[in-house]
Amino acid sequence: MHLEGRDGRRYPGAPAVELLQTSVPTGLAELAAGKGRPPRGADGADPSHSCSSGATGQSSWAPAGQEFASFLTKGRSHSPLPQMSSSRSKDSCFTENTPLLRNSLQEKGSRCIPVYHSEFITAEESWEDSSADWEPRYLLSREVSGLSASASSEKGDLLDSPHIRLRLSKLRRCVQWLKVTGLFVFVVLCSILFSLYPDQGKLWQLLALSPLENYSVNLSSHVDSTLLQVDLAGALVASGPSHPGREEHIVVELTQADTLGSRWRRPQQVTHNWTVYLNPRRSEHSVMSRTFEVLTRETVSISIRASLQQTQAVPLLMAHQYLRGSVEAQVTIATAILAGVYALIIFEIVHRTLAAMLGSLAALAALAVIGDRPSLTHVVEWIDFETLALLFGMMILVAIFSETGFFDYCAVKAYRLSRGRVWAMIIMLCLIAAVLSAFLDNVTTMLLFTPVTIRLCEVLNLDPRQVLIAEVIFTNIGGAATAIGDPPNVIIVSNQELRKMGLDFAGFTAHMFIGICLVLLVCFPLLRLLYWNRKLYNKEPSEIVELKHEIHVWRLTAQRISPASREETAVRRLLLGKVLALEHLLARRLHTFHRQISQEDKNWETNIQELQKKHRISNGILLAKCLMVLGFVIFMFFLNSFVPGIHLDLGWIAILGAIWLLILADIHDFEIILHRVEWATLLFFAALFVLMEALAHLHLIEYVGEQTALLIKMVPEEQRLTAAIVLVVWVSALASSLIDNIPFTATMIPVLLNLSHDPEVGLPAPPLMYALAFGACLGGNGTLIGASANVVCAGIAEQHGYGFSFMEFFRLGFPMMVVSCTVGMCYLLVAHAVVGWN
């Protein structure tokens, strides 16, 4: 590492590095010397910035390596940075040639490092204060740059006054204290409520039902109980039969005395009947629950009788438990918890992973209060480990794949095919993503597409956030085209009762494919319209963008250093000082910069040749191994959907592929690969699965389905099919944008089947299922957590330094969801209400 002045002279920096290596651990010494580089961006390119002409204003210029040892040894003093600035040489600007700060656009570049004066930086400033202090300064500079020069200077001087900054700092600390205190009190309260009520468990009774014998039991009521939940386990089906009256079924009759009337009247017997149909395949077992309202404290009688075609007995398990709180109260609590989680995510009060964990804790505490506290084993069973295994395996594959330079190569090829036209390239990427997601899982598609898109946008100086949001929206749309593209479609097609009605794989795919093609034809012009006033190019030149990215890299590096010793604390303080210096440089550049929106590149042929020289395949042998394993994994995904003889789920296929590639790639430093895994995303999905299952136990999803069925029954018969299609599409879309569409689809299928089997309603089942598929699949575009692919894309983009917020996704995703659902609804109305394609 050496330093160069403007006259080309070199200034030695080795003694400082050697002194650091004598007192600092090896890894930190390499980091300070420039050998151990902090993580790069998605492309692996090094940030670059040009050198400023001089040092004016409230900052001074200092060499990065000069007085390095004195900075570390005196880093615990009150003002270390003035010592650096006071000992600088006559040159007003030094350049630092290190691998990390090498210019990615020019092989030989120079840059300057600004350093604050002592009155602006003190040693007591913590890392949180420095990072928080930067946010309003950066936001203000963005607003100020759009005004005139005089107005911007006045506002900048006003904000830079010590009095205003002190008040803003106090306000931020007060808000942060209120947030931490409120969340901590909430967590403590939920923990206390969860610990006060024990896990009672369920006592299952084995019954042998036959047509000749009935089973009856008398239950003593509890004082504080308002609901009685009865659970049945055995060869049962959730929906009604296709031919009522011909199927074997079980009738559960609950009788209790109604004493709510006048005291002069005799108590009347109230009877509730629950009919459960038996599965012809006795080897398949399922659990079904029904909740009854307790009207009295008297004894409740349960009678079970079976209607069988044979005299052979049918085994059945039954359990019951009393619950506190009515269904309306539970639905209200579940709605409040869901609204709280969304408030935490929308306003970015905490990270979305922590928000999901807080919501899960609140839902579990609510279940404990009403008397339905689950055990730890049941909570773990709620987590969909197949999805987590799929995500983990594909993240490992993509992490190794990125080491080959393949993503850079694909970015250059995409730019070449688009011939320099940005919108042609974006439409091509969205169309390819939509087609692939029709045959692959949406999550897998985004895991493969997100790194390529980020690298492509970095090469073209585009904003990756806007392109990624467009891609994930069309991925969700394309996944609805086939029966295997999205989990709700898989749930619908795999239902045995629907298959008996003719809703098979080919018919479902043909019906959905036509509708999705119409949706794509409308959504592509809509995407261009929504982006009409938005510039996809970065509003700042590449130097500003790379400077922001470099600040992000240094900040992450500083956060990853644990201050376990004095030396590590000194190195961390050095990195934080560098972050502050770069932030000051960025603020000055943004303050004086006149925005010049980049135009589409007209010299794309010349740039293609330069890009092809810089971005080539770095490891051809590893690329061949990666392509072989990834091709096999994708091929197995297809076979798993069409060949029933393969007993491997998607999660197993991804895990096995990751293990194969780890062996073939001969990875020694396994921790580097694990750092590429989005652990926050995996934990978010685990917490989200627990939250959604807990909300289902609080009857939220069941309540939405029942209310939808009641609204459909209220419509006159001649308009009932039209109203049913409209209601199912929009209820499914809005519900899927707020909660997970998998449990919602599984809950709505038996509700809609029972509605179609009701002789008083007389609705065909296939149109209702198509409406459910359109709403559940397209509704995922409504919010950031509405679909799994959205969360995965946001997590990968955040890891590369291009994370987008809930509202950024909502501004584009929600209008696309509304328009796409409207087109799908019109298609279903024409196909079923007008043409009669039932």
N, C-alpha and C positions, 0 to 999 in steps of 0.2 A: 504494500500500500504506500503510495507517495502522493504528495501534493504539488500542484503546479500553480505558479502565479501567472499573471497576464503576460509577463515577459517570457514565459516558457521555462523559467528556472524551477528546479525541483527543490522541495524542502523535506528533509528526512522526517519520517514518522515512525520508523522502526523502533527507536528506543522506548517510546511510549507504549508500543505494543508489547515489547519484551517485558517491561515493567508490569504491565497488566497480567501477562501470563504467569508471572511469579506469584501472584496473589489471588488470582481468579481461577476457578475450575476451567478445565480444558474447553468444554463446550462454549462457555461464556467468553473465553479469550478468543476463540475462533470467531464468535459472533461479533465481538468488538473490532477484531482485525479485518473483518470483511470476508473471512473464509466461510463461516457458518451463516449463510444468507437466510433472512426471514423468508417465509413462503411467498412465492410470486403470485401473479394473478392467474386467471384461468388459462391463459395462453403460454405461460411460462416466460413471457417477455419481461425485460427489466424496465422499470419506470425511467423516464428521461425528462429532463427539464433544461431549458436554456438558461444561461447565466444572465443575470440582470446587469444593467449598465453601471450601476453604482449603488451605494448604500446611502440612502437619504431617509429623512423622517425620524421615526422613533426606533429605529433598529440599526444595528451595525453588523458588519460582515466579519466572520471569523473562519479560519480553516477547520475542517472537520477533525483532523488528526492532531493538530498542534495543541500542546499543553494537555494532551489526553491523560497522561499519568497524574499531572497535578489536579486535573478535574476529578479523577477517581479518588485520589488521596484526600482531597479537600472537599469532597462532595457532600460532607455532612455540615459544612459551614453554611452561613446564612445566604451568601451570595456568590456562588461559584462561577456563574456565567460572566460577570464583569471581568474576572481575571482572564478569561479567554479573550475577551474583546480588547482588553488593555494591552495584551502581549502580542497582538497581531503585528505583522510586518507592514512595510510601507504600501504594499499592494493592497488595493481596496477590494480585490476579488480573488479568491483562490478556487481552484477546481479540484474535485476529488474523483480520481479514477479508480473505482472499485467495481467488482462484478455486479453488485446489487444496483448501483446507481448509473450503470452504463446506459447511454441513450439507445433506445430500441430503434429509432428512426435513422440516426446517424451513428456510424461506428465510432467516431471520435467526437465526443461532445464534452462540454464543460458546464458546470453548474455552480451555483453559489448557495451557501447556507446562511440564512439570516439568524441573528441572535439578538434577543431582547436586551435592553438596558436593565440595570438593576432595579430601577423604579417600576418596572413592569413585570418582572419575574422574581419570585422569591422561592427560597428552598422549601418553605412550608406549604406551598401550593401542592395539593394532592393531585393524583391522576384523575380522580373523578371531577375535581374542580376544573382541571384543564380541558378535559373532554367536554364537560357540560358548558364551559365558557366559550367553546368554539362554536357550538350550535347556533345561538342567537346571532353571533357575529357573522357566521356564514350565511344564515338566512337573510339577515339585514343587507349584507353586501349584494345578494342576488336581487333583492327588491330595489336597492339604490341604483344598481347599474342601469336600470331601464329608464331612469329620470335624467334630467339635465345635469351637467357637471357641477353647477353651483349648488343646486338643491341637494345633490348627493354628498357634496363636501360638508354642507351644513348639518345634515342628518348624521353623517359619520362623526363629525366633531361632537355632536350632542350625545351620541351613544358612547363615544370614547371617554367622556368625562368620568372621573373617578366616582362621583356621587351617583350617577345613573347606574354604573356597573355594580357598585356596592349594593344598591337597592335590588337590582335584578338578581344578584347572587343570593341575597337574603330571601327573596321570594322563591327562588328555585329550591333552596334548602328547606324552606317551610313546607312547600308542596311535597317535596320528597319525604320529609319527616311525616307528614300526614298520610301519605300513601303507604309507607312502611308500617306505621302504627296501625292504620286501619286494616291492612291485610294480615298483620300478625294477630290482631285481636280476633279477626274472623277465623283464621286457622286454628287458634287456640280454642275458640268456642266450638267449632266443628269437631275437633279432636276430643273435647270433653263429652259432647253429646254422643259421639261414636263409642266412647269407652263406657258410658253409663249403662248401655243396653247390651245384654249378652247375646251371643249367637245361639238361638234356641234349637236350630236345626229342624229337620222334618222327619217324623216317624212314619215310615211307609208301612202299609198293611197289604199283605198279599191276599187277593181275592180270586176265587175260581167261579166265574159267572157261567150260568147255564140257563136255557129257557125255562127250566122247571123250578128254579130257585131264585129268590131275591135276597139281596143283602141290605140290611138296615142297621143303623147305629144312632144312638142319641148322644148329643154333645151338650155339655154344660157351658153356658155363655159366660163371658168375662165382663166385669163391670165397665171397664173403659174401652171395650171393643165396639167398633162400628161396622166392621167388615169381616166376612168369613171367606177365606180363600181355600178352594178345593182343587187339589192337583191329582191328575190321572196320568199314569204312565203305562204304555203297552203298545200294541199294534193299532195305533189310532191315526186318523187323518184329520187335518185341520179344517178342510172344506167339506161342503156337502156333496152328495152324490149327483151324478149326471142324470140318473133316473130315480127320483124320490120314491120311496116305498119299497124298493127292491133290494136295498143294501142292508147289510147287518149293522146294527147300531146299539148303543147303550144309552139309557135314559137315567139321568141323575135327578132325583126329586128331593127338593129341600123344603121342609114344612116348619113353620114357626107361627107363634101367636102374635096377632097385631093388637097391642094394648094402647095405641096412640089415640083412640077415639074417646068417646064420652065414658065416664066412669060408671054410668048406669047401663051401658051396653056390655054384653058378653064379649069377651075377646074372640076375634075371628081368626080362623086358620088361613094363613097366606102360604101359597105353594109356588115355588119357582122350579121350572123344568129346564134341564140342560141336556141336549141331545148330542152325543158324540158318535161319529161313524167309525166303524172298524176298517182297518186296512186289510184287503184280501191277502196281502203278503204278510203272513204272521211273523216273519223274521225281522221286519222293519219295526223299530220302536221309536216312539216320540213321547214328549211330555206336554200336556195341555193343562191350562189353568183357567179357572173361572172364579170371579169374585161376586159374592152375594152380600147385600146390605142386611145388617142385623137390626131388626125392628124392636126386639124385646130382650130382656134379661132371662127369659124363660128358656127351657130346653129346646134345642134345635134338633130336628130329626132329619137324617139323610137316608134315602132309600135308593138303591141301584138295581135296575132290572135290565136284562139283555134280550134283544130280539135277534135270534140266530136262525139260520137255515138248517143247522145241524144240532144234534143234541150234545155234541162234544163241548166240554167246558173251555172257556177262554180265560187265561191268566191275566190279571190286572193288578196294578199297584195304585193305592190311594193314600193321600196324605191331606191334612187340613191344618190350618193355623188361623188364629184371630189377628186382625190388624187394627191399629189405631189410626183414625183419620179417614174421612170419606174420599171417594174417588175425585170429587171436585177439588178438595183440599190438596190431594196429591198432585193433580194436574197443575194446580196453581203454583205449588212449590217447584215442580219440574220446569214450568215456564219461567219462573223467576231465576232459577239456576242457569238455564240456557241463555236468558237475557243478560245475566251477569257475566257469563263467559264471553259473550259477543261484545259486551261493553269493554272488557279488559283487552280484547284483541283489536277492536276498532280504534280505540283511543290509544293503543300501544302503551297501556299502563305497565304491563309486564309482557314478557315474551309469550308467544302463543302456546308454547309447550307448558310453561308454568300456569297459564290460564286454564288449559285443559286439565292439569293436575288439580288445581283448586276447585274446578267444577266437579271433578270426580269425587274429591273429598266431601264436598257439600252434598252431593247426591247420595253417597254412602251414609253420611250422617242422617240425612232425611229418611233413608230406608231403616236405619237403626231406630229412629224415633217412632216410626209407625209400626215397628215390630217385625220387620222383614230384613233384618241385618244379615247380609251374606257372609259366609266364611271366607277365609283367605284363599282356600282352594277354589271356591266358586268364582271369586273375583279373577283369579288367574285364568280360569276356563273361559271367561268372557273375552279375553284377548284373542284376536285372530292371528295366531302365530304363523299361519300360511302367508298372510300378507307381509308380516315382518320378515319372514325368511326370504320371500321374493325380493323385498327391498334391499336387505342386507347382501344377498348374493349378487344382485345386479350392481350394487354400489362397488363391490370388490372388483367385478369385471370391468366396470367403467374406469375405476382408479388405475388399474394396470394398463388398460387401453390408452389412457391419456399420456403414458410415458413414451409411446411410440411416435408421437407427432402426427397421428392420423387425423385428429380433429383439426389441426392447422391445415393439413392437406385438403380435407373436405371443405373447409371454409374457402380456400382459394378456388377450388373447383366450382363451388356454388356461385362465387362471384364471377367466374368466367362464363358459366352457363347463362347467367342473367345479363351478360354483356354490359355491366355497369349500371343497370337499371335497378334501383333499390326495391321498388314495389313489385317488379316481376320476380325478384329473388324472394321477397317475403311471401308472396302468394304461392310460389313454388314450394317453399318450406312448409307452409301451412297445409297445402294439398297433400304433400308426401306424408306429413304427420297424421292427417285424417285417414289416409288410405291404410297406413301401417296400423293405426289404432283399431281399425275395423277387424283386424285379424290377430293383433297382439294385445296384451293388456295395456291400458292407458299409462300405467305407471312405468312399465318397461319402455314404452315409446318415449316418454319424457326423460327418462334416465339416459337414453341414447342421444336424444336430440338437444338437450340443454347445453352440454359442453360444446357441441359443434356451433350452436347458435351464438353462444357467448364469444367464442373465438372469432367467428365471422364478423360480429358486430365490432369487436375490438380492431380488427384489421381495417374495417371501413369507417371507423370513427362514428358508429351508430350507438344509440342508447339501447343496450340489450334488454332493458326492462319491458319496453313497449313490444318488442318483437317476441319475447318469451310469453307475455300474456296472450298475444294473438295466437301463438302456437298451441298453448295449452287449451285455449278455448276450442280450437278446431280439432284438437285431439279428443276432447270430450264429445264433440259433435260426431266425429267419425266413428267413435266407439259404439254409438247407438245404432249403427247401420246393420250390424249382424248380431246373431244370437250369442256370439262368444266375445264380442268386443267390450262389453261392460258387465259388471257383476249383476245388476238388476235384470238384464236380459237372460243371463244364465239361470237365475232363480226362476224366472217365468217359464222358460222352455223346459227346465228339468222337472216341473210339476207334473205328476202323473195324471191328475184329473184333467189338466188342460190338454195333455197329449191325447186323451180319449176324445176330446172335443175337436181334434184335428189341428191343434196349434203345435205343429212340429217344427223342426229346425229349418227346413226349406221354406215352408209357408211363412214363418215368422220373419226370416231374413228377407224374403222377397217383399213382404209388406213394409218392413222398416227401411229397406234400402231405397225404395222409391221416395218415401217421405224425407229421408236424410239428404238425398240428392237435391230435392227442392229447397231444403233448408240451406244447403251449401250455396246454391245459386243466389239466394237472397243475402246470405251472410257475408259473402266476399265483397259485394258493393257496399254493404253496411259498414264493414271494417274500414274501407277506404273513406267513407263519409265520416266515421267517428274520428279518424286520424287526419281529417282535412285541414284543421287548424293547428295540428301538432306536427312539429318538425322531428322526424325520426333521427336526424343527425344530432350529435351533441352540440349544445348551444355554445360551448367553448371550444377552442382549438384543442388539438391532441395534447399540447403541452399542459394545459390546465387539467384535462381529464386524467392524464398520467400523474400529475402532481397530487390530485385527490386520491388516486389509487395508491400512490406511494405513502401518503399519510395513513391510509387504512392499513397498509402492510406493516408500517412501523408501529402503529397502535396495537395491532394484534400481537406483534412480536413482544412488545412491552408487557402486555397482559399475560403472556404465556411464561414469563420469567417469574418464578416464585421467590419473593424476598426472604429467603431462609437464612441468608448470611449478609454480612456487611458488604462483601464484594458484589454479591448479586443485587443488593439494594442500590449500590453505586452504579452498576451497569444499567439497571432499570431506570434510574434517575437520568442517566445519560440519554437513553432512548426517549424518555419523556421530554427531555429538553429538545431533542431533535424534532419530535412531533410538534412541539410548540413553535419552533423556528420555522418549520415547513408550513404550519397553519398561518403564521404571520405573513410569510411570503405569498401564500395563496390568497389571503384576505387583501393584500395590497394589489395583487394582480387583478382580482375580481373587482376591486374598487375602482380601478383606473381603466379597466378593459371595456372597450366598446364592442358589444356583441356583433359578431358577424356570422350569420347563419350560413353554414356550408351548403353549397349547391351540389347536385349530383355530379359525380366524377365523369367528366367528358373524356379524359385521357385514360380510360380504363385499360386499353391495350398496353400502354406503357407501364402502368402500375401492375398489371398482371405479370409481366416479365420480372419486375422487381420482387413482387411477392413470391413468385415461384422460386426465386433464388434463395430467399430468406426462410421460407416455410416448406421444408421438405420432410420426408419420412426419416426420422432419426434412428430408428432401430427396426430394420426390415425383418430380422429373424423373429423378434418379439411380436411384430405385427402379424406375421404369418400364424404364429401360435394363437394370438388373440382372435384372429378371424376364424380359425378353425374351431376353437371352443365356443365362441359366440354364435357361429353358424349352427353348430350342433345344438346349443341351448334353444335357439329360436325354432329349429326344426322339431325339437321335442315339445315345444309349446304348441305347435300345430298338431302334432300327433296326439297330444293329450286331449285336444278338443274334439278330434274326429275318431280316434281309435280307442275304444273302451278297454282294450286289453292291457294298456299301459297303466300300471298302478303307481304313478308318480304324480303328485300335485305340482303346481307351479313353484311353490316354495322349495320343494325337494330338488327340482330341476335346477333352479338358480343356485342353491347351495352346492350341489354336486359340480356344476360348471365352475363355480368360484374355486373349489378345492382343486379341480383339474388344472386350472390356469395358474394357481399358486405353485403347483408342482412343476409345470412346464416352464414357467417364467423364472424359476429358481430364485425366489425372493428371499433375501437374507434379512434385510431390515424390515421386519413385519410391521413395526410401529408406524412407519411412513404410510403404509397402505391403510392401516386402521385410522390414521388421522384424516383420510379422505372420506371416511364413512360419516354420513349425516346422523350422528347419534341423537341429536336434538329432534330430528324428524321421526326417527324410530320411536323415541320416547313419547312424542306427541301422538302418534298413532295408537300406541298402547293406552295412553290416558284417554284418548278419544273413544276407543272401544269400550272401556270401562264406563265412561260417562254416558254413552248412548244406551248401553245395556241397563244401567241404573235408571235412566229416564224411561226406558220401556217398562221396567218394574214399577215405576210410578204412574203407569197407565197413560203416559202422554201420547205415545204413538197410537195406542188402541183407541183413545178418546178422539183423536183426529179422524181415524177411520170410521168410527161410529157416527160422528157428526156429519161426515161426508155422505154416508148412506142415508141418514135421516133427511138431509137436504134433497137428495135425489128422489126419495119417496114422496116428497111434498110437491114435486112438479107434476103437472097433468100428463096423462099417459101418452098422448100424441107428441109431446115435446120432451119426453123423458130421456130418450136416447141422446138427443142433442145436448140436453142439460147435463147428462151423466158424463159425456165426453169432455165437455168444457170444464166441469167441476174436477174431474179426476186429473186432467192435464195440469190445471193451475194449482190445485192442492198439492199434487205430487211435486210440481216444480218448486213451489215455495217451501214445502217441507224439506225437499232434498237440498235446497240451498242453505238450510239452517241446521239440519241434522244429517246423519249418515244415511245414504239412500239404501244401503243393504238391509238394515232392520226395518226400515219403513216399507220397502217392497215386500219383505217376508210377512209383515203384518197386514198389508193391504190386500194381498192375494186372497186369503180366506174371506175377508170382508166382502170383496167384490164377487167372489164365487157364491157366497151365500145370498148376495143381492140378486145375482142372475138366476139362482134356483128358486127364489121367492115367487110363487105364482101370482101374487098381487102386483109385482113389479114388472116381470116379463121382459127382462133385458138380456140380449145375447152377451156371452162372456168375452169373446175375442176382441170386440171394439174397446171394452173396458181395459183389457190387458195391454192393448197397443197404446191406449192413452196413458196408462201407468208407466209403460216403458219410455214413451216420449218425455213425460214429465220428470221421471226419476233420473234419466240420463242427461237431458238438456238442462235440468235445474241445477246441476252441479256447477254450471258456469256463473251462477248468481253471486256467490261469495268465494272468498279465498279458501275457506275450509269446507266448501260444498262438495268437493271431489278430491280423491286421493292424489290424482295427478297434479292438482293445483298446489297442494302442500309440498309435494316432492320437488316440483319445479322451483317454488319459492325457497326451499331449503338449499338446493344446489346453487341457485343464484346468490343467496346470502353468503354461502361459503366462498364464492368467487368475488365477493365485494359488490354485488349488484342486486341486493335484496330489494323487493318491492313490498309496500305496505298493504294492509287490508283495503284501504280506500283507493289506492292506485289500481288494484285489481277490480274493485267494485265499479269504478267509473266506466270501465270498458266491458266487464263481464256481465253486469246486470242488464244493460241495454241489449247486449247480444242474446242473453237468456230470454228476455221478453219477446224479442222479434222471432227467435228460433222457435219458441214454444207457440207463438201465434201462427207461424207457418205450419208447424206440425198439427196444431189443432184444426186449422182450415183444411188441411189434407185429410184428416180423419173424418171431419164432418162431410166433406164431399164424398169420400169413399164409402162411408157407412150410412149417414143420414140421408144422402141424396141418391147415390148409386145403389146402395144396399149391398155392398161387398162384405157380407158377414160369413 
